[in-house]
Amino acid sequence: MDDYEDLDVDEIEFAPVEGAGERLPLLTLEEAHDLLDWLRDAAARSGPDAAVANRWAREIAARIPSRD
């Protein structure tokens, strides 16, 4: 999916959360898919934020199961 089939999530460096304060609650799978849909829509539009939305859409898509 989206050229990320071979992405190894274990190789991704995540920002440390120590000392970063309280973490936000996790998204439900439905919320994650809604956010992914919104980001993909924003990425499809031309504009200054399209590239950023596309990058975040790819990152989220690589971390959640597909919608069946």
HELIX and SHEET records of a PDB file:
HELIX    1   1 VAL A    9  GLU A   11  5                                   3    
HELIX    2   2 LEU A   29  ALA A   44  1                                  16    
HELIX    3   3 ALA A   50  ALA A   61  1                                  12    
END                                                                             
